[in-house]
């Protein structure tokens, strides 16, 4: 496979000697044309349009969880053969099942 051309993305540093040897001569024009040919319909982190996936109609959030509770969640997901996302949703749904909750009022910023 000596001398074969490999597609190179924008995140590759062409100054790296090893990369230069394996990719041959690649211009910025070629890099742009290679990356434009890919058909990206959704960005990373967006919910899935497929109703059968765990991320269908979901939002991505970041928050802090105590380490011991996170370990219990990992254990629950492993032993019950769930993904971590699915296990988290099950635990949250079951934990809020018996609560009598009402909608919070909408702030003027959300309107």
HELIX and SHEET records of a PDB file:
HELIX    1   1 UNK A   17  UNK A   23  1                                   7    
HELIX    2   2 UNK A   28  UNK A   37  1                                  10    
HELIX    3   3 UNK A   67  UNK A   79  1                                  13    
HELIX    4   4 UNK A   84  UNK A   96  1                                  13    
END                                                                             
